[in-house]
Amino acid sequence: MSKIGKISISIPEKVKVILSGNIINIEGPLGKKSLNIDLETFDLNINDGKEVSIKPKQNNQNTKRLWGMNRSLINNAIIGTSKGYEKILELNGVGYRAALKGNVLNLQLGFSHDINFNIPEGVKIQVEKQNILKITGTDKQQVGMVASEIKSIRPPEPYKGKGIKEKGQYILRKEGKKK
């Protein structure tokens, strides 16, 4: 039995969950999301628009694996359309700064050139204080992917801690050379 799959998902008041065929349409104040669920292996129950539960029709190894994942995908979509997701990135280093130019994020990260990062649809980036980026969106996977791509441009180094890191991320620091 899946520990995560057993838990039913409560639906906030402003969110509507509609099942049409194999597709679940989730509509909330921040946007719409549709998920494709295999109804041949899973039973999906929507109770009075307040709760969603998912159960496998057969109890074998494959359905056990997919049960918790499908429940998590539905839960993430409901949270994304009601509250949204956000990640905060910090730029640490002398002269490291970010600026928004339309739909392009301009990063100055100590290279000989500026880096222009194209912001995908469905994700909003705000620049606070030139060295703090706030990435928001309704899709958890897309917000995390954008944050990961920006962090990979200049990962934090262990000696001075210069680079792009998430807020609250711990960087293992090393001691420099000794005389």
C-alpha positions in Angstrom: 0.0 0.0 0.0 1.2 3.5 -0.8 1.4 5.8 2.2 1.1 8.9 0.1 -1.6 7.5 -2.3 -4.0 6.6 0.6 -4.3 10.3 1.7 -7.2 12.1 0.2 -6.7 15.6 -1.3 -8.9 18.4 0.1 -9.9 21.0 -2.5 -9.9 24.7 -1.6 -13.1 26.7 -2.0 -12.0 28.6 -5.1 -10.7 25.6 -7.0 -12.9 23.5 -9.3 -11.9 19.9 -10.2 -13.8 18.3 -13.2 -13.2 14.9 -14.6 -13.9 14.5 -18.4 -12.8 11.2 -19.9 -9.2 10.5 -18.8 -8.4 14.2 -18.3 -8.7 16.0 -15.0 -9.3 19.8 -15.4 -8.3 21.8 -12.4 -9.4 25.5 -12.5 -8.4 28.0 -9.8 -7.8 31.7 -9.3 -4.3 31.5 -10.6 -5.0 29.5 -13.8 -6.0 26.2 -15.3 -4.2 22.9 -15.4 -5.1 19.6 -17.0 -3.7 16.2 -16.1 -4.0 12.9 -18.0 -4.8 10.0 -15.6 -5.0 6.4 -16.7 -8.5 5.4 -15.5 -7.9 1.7 -16.6 -5.6 1.3 -13.6 -7.0 3.9 -11.1 -10.4 4.9 -9.7 -10.8 8.6 -9.2 -13.5 9.8 -6.8 -14.5 13.5 -6.5 -16.7 14.0 -3.4 -19.0 17.0 -3.6 -16.1 19.1 -5.0 -14.4 19.1 -1.6 -12.2 16.0 -1.8 -10.4 13.9 -4.4 -9.2 10.4 -3.7 -7.4 8.0 -6.0 -7.3 4.2 -5.6 -5.8 1.4 -7.8 -8.1 -1.2 -9.4 -5.5 -3.9 -9.1 -2.9 -4.2 -6.3 0.4 -5.1 -8.1 3.9 -3.6 -8.1 3.4 -1.2 -11.1 0.2 0.3 -9.7 1.8 0.7 -6.3 4.6 2.8 -7.9 2.3 5.0 -9.9 -0.4 5.5 -7.1 1.6 7.9 -5.0 3.0 9.7 -8.0 -0.4 10.3 -9.5 -1.8 11.5 -6.2 1.1 13.9 -5.8 0.7 15.3 -9.4 -3.0 16.0 -8.7 -2.2 17.6 -5.3 0.6 19.8 -6.9 -1.8 21.0 -9.6 -4.5 21.9 -7.0 -2.0 23.8 -4.9 -0.5 25.5 -8.0 -3.8 26.8 -9.2 -4.9 28.0 -5.8 -1.7 29.4 -4.1 1.1 29.0 -6.7 4.7 28.1 -6.2 7.7 30.3 -5.6 11.5 30.0 -5.3 13.8 32.7 -4.2 17.4 32.8 -5.6 20.2 34.9 -4.2 23.2 36.2 -6.3 26.3 36.3 -4.1 29.4 38.0 -5.4 31.0 41.4 -6.2 29.2 42.9 -9.2 26.7 40.1 -9.5 23.3 41.6 -10.5 20.2 40.8 -12.4 17.8 43.0 -14.4 14.6 42.3 -16.3 14.3 43.5 -19.9 10.9 42.6 -21.2 10.7 38.8 -21.3 14.5 38.3 -20.9 16.4 38.1 -17.6 19.8 39.8 -18.0 22.4 38.4 -15.6 25.9 39.9 -14.8 27.8 37.1 -13.1 31.5 38.0 -13.4 31.9 36.6 -16.9 33.3 38.8 -19.7 29.8 39.0 -21.1 26.2 39.3 -19.9 23.9 36.3 -19.9 20.4 36.7 -21.3 18.0 34.1 -20.0 14.6 33.8 -21.9 11.8 33.4 -19.4 9.3 30.7 -20.5 5.5 31.1 -20.5 3.8 30.3 -17.2 6.6 31.6 -15.1 7.1 35.1 -13.7 10.4 36.4 -12.4 10.7 39.5 -10.2 14.1 41.1 -9.4 14.3 42.5 -5.9 17.4 44.6 -4.9 19.3 43.5 -8.1 20.7 40.4 -6.4 17.5 38.6 -5.3 15.3 36.8 -7.9 11.7 35.6 -7.1 10.5 32.9 -9.4 6.7 32.3 -9.3 4.3 30.1 -11.3 1.5 27.6 -11.1 3.4 24.5 -12.2 5.8 23.2 -9.5 8.0 21.3 -12.0 8.4 24.3 -14.3 9.2 26.7 -11.5 11.8 24.2 -10.2 13.3 23.7 -13.6 13.7 27.4 -14.3 15.3 27.9 -10.9 17.7 25.0 -11.6 18.6 26.4 -15.0 19.4 29.8 -13.6 21.4 28.2 -10.7 23.4 26.1 -13.2 24.8 29.2 -14.9 27.0 30.0 -11.9 26.8 27.4 -9.1 28.1 28.6 -5.7 31.8 27.8 -5.2 33.0 26.5 -1.8 35.8 29.0 -1.0 34.1 32.4 -1.0 30.5 31.3 -1.6 30.2 33.3 -4.8 27.4 32.2 -7.2 23.7 31.7 -7.4 22.0 29.8 -4.6 18.5 29.3 -3.3 17.4 31.2 -0.2 18.3 29.1 2.8 20.6 26.7 0.9 23.7 25.7 2.9 27.0 25.9 1.1 29.8 23.6 2.4 32.7 26.0 2.8 36.3 25.0 2.5 39.4 26.5 4.1 41.8 28.3 1.8 45.6 27.7 1.4 47.8 28.0 4.5 51.3 29.5 4.5 
